[in-house]
């Protein structure tokens, strides 16, 4: 079933693509990324951005293990089931906008502590270095 503003599946895709590539979306997408995965997803910047959720929404597996009683664990699981959890913070710095320089974004992405704790992913010899990726020293 297509929305009333679309005449066909192709028309729907064309209109959605145009909307997603609009100036409004490309201007605001980095702000959304920061709200969900970045610098305004937690802490004082989240408070300033009015982007705060129930404290239990921020719990991760380690936090759940630290809960003492089964009742607290059940409450946390119910909270997550009914309202969801806040995604992990992935970015340390503001996400650059379209056409902005990526200079100075070294360290933009947070280390993946959970993945690293399991030695998951490419070995250090398989990882692409900055020099290989950018062609610079």
N, C-alpha and C positions, 0 to 999 in steps of 0.2 A: 504494500500500500504506500503510495507516494503522497507527500504533502500537497495541499491544494495549489500551491504556487508553482508546481512542476507539471509540465505536460507529458514528460516521459522520464525514463531512468537516465537517459543521456542529458536531458535538460536539468534534472536534479543535480547530477554530477557537475555539469558546467557551472551552474549557479553556486553550488557549494565551493567549488574550486575558486571561483572569482571572489567569493566572500572571504575565504581563507587567505587569499593572496592580496586582499585589499590593504590600503595604507593603514586603516584602523587596526586590522589584525596584526600586521607586521610591526606596527609601532607598539602595540600592547602585549604581544606574545612574550617578550622577555620579562615583562612585569609579572605576568601570570606564572611563568616558569619560576621566578624568584619567590612568589607567594607559595607555590606548592612544593618546590624542591630546593629553594635557595635561601638567600639572606633574610627574607621577610617571612620565612616559615616558622621561625622559633625566636624566642628571646624578646628583647626590647623592641627590635624592629618589627616583629610580628605584632606586638602590642600597639605600636604606633600605626601600623597598617590595619589594625582591627581584624587581625587574622589569628585569633586565639580560639582554642577548642577546649573541651573538658580535659582535665589533666590525664585521665585514663586513656584518652585518644593518642597519647604520645608514648604509650608503653610498648616496649619491644620484648623479644623472647627472654633476654637477660632480666629485664624488669619483672616479668611474670614469674620467673624462677625465684626471685627475691621475695615475692609475696608470701607471707607466713601461713595464712589459713586457707583452707580449701574454699571457704566462703568468699574471701577476697579474690582468689583466682577466678571463681565462677562469676563474680561481679565484673571483673575485668574482661573476661571472655564474652559475657553478655553485652557489655558496652561496645566491644569491638564488632560483635555480630549485628547489633541493632543500629549503630551509628558509624561504624568504620574506625579506621585508625589513620593517623596523619602519616603520610609517606616519609621515608627517611630523607634527611637533608643530604642532598647530593652536591651542592655547590657552595663554595666558601665566599665567592665574590659575586657581584651583580652580573647577570647574564648579559653579554653584549647584544645590542640590537642589530637588525639587518643593516649591512653596509658599514657597521662600526668596526674599528680595528680590533683584532684579537691580541694585539700587542699587550703585554702586561697581564695576560690571563693565566700565566704560569701558576699552577696551584689552584685553578678555578674549581676543579673537581675534588670532592672529598675522597680520602682513601676509603676503600671498601673493607672495613675492619672485619666484618663477618666472613667475606670471601677470603681475605688474606689469612684469617685464622684457620681455614681449612686447606690452605695452599691451593685454592681453586683458581682456574684460569691459566693463562699462558705462563710458561716458565720465564725467568728473567732473560734467558737467551732468545726466547721467541718474541719478546716485547719489542715494539718499534720505538726506537729512541727519538728524541726531538730532532736530532740532526738528520736521521733517516727520513722522518716525516716532513720536515720543512726544507731539507736540503741545506740547512745552515749549520754553523758550528755551535 
